[in-house]
Amino acid sequence: MKLMDVKLGQLPTWLAMRDFTPGGILGALRRGYDRYYNKYINVKKGGLGGLSMVLAGYVVVSYIWSYSHLKHDRHRKYH
């Protein structure tokens, strides 16, 4: 059952059925990558949609990684 088909009351039992072993997590990541690749990259008439999503994801992740440094810089006075 997909996550979007699960009702809120069924969420704890749905989570209990998931495989949280390293192999299960790796398999889920592989399925997600394959789904993304087949939907946006491996198409007959491709555009910039899939690549721009990867670029936007990279920008968001790099901002999150450097947020602690940026947080301290915003209160400095430049003179």
C-alpha positions, -999 to +999 in steps of 0.1 A: +000+000+000+014+034-009+017+062+016-009+083-001-035+055+003-029+052+040-054+069+063-042+088+094-054+061+118-036+034+099-003+052+098+014+035+128+006+000+115+017+010+080+051+022+095+054-010+115+052-030+082+080-011+066+115-026+064+140-004+082+170-026+078+199-012+058+189-034+029+153-022+030+163+014+031+188+009+003+161-008-017+136+021-011+163+046-022+169+026-054+132+024-062+129+061-057+159+068-079+146+045-106+111+061-105+127+096-108+150+085-136+123+069-156+099+097-152+122+127-158+155+117-173+149+086-194+122+100-217+119+103-255+114+141-255+133+153-225+134+188-213+152+206-185+125+197-159+144+167-144+178+184-144+164+216-129+148+196-101+182+180-093+198+215-093+171+229-071+176+200-047+213+206-046+208+243-038+184+235-010+207+209+005+238+231+003+218+259+020+208+236+048+244+224+053+257+259+055+228+274+075+246+273+109+275+294+094+250+318+077+230+322+108+259+336+127+269+360+099+235+377+096+239+396+129+273+410+122+278+447+115+299+456+085+317+489+089 
